[in-house]
């Protein structure tokens, strides 16, 4: 079982537009995967996977490579 958001992923909380970075992933057997997030406002908090979504950022840091045009 792998986590949806690897460490370093840029995510947002489903309740609003604040964005943050996954700094730690907690996987424990059958328990829901949890994430420790460092938010843009400087706060840190723990969230379950269902509370987070991929952030729509101008320059994503993960899972995106731009093809160079030749």
Secondary structure, DSSP 8 states (H G I E B T S, - for coil): ---SS-TT-EEEETTSS-EEEEEEEE--TTS--EEEEEETTS-EEEEEGGGEEE---TT-SSS-------
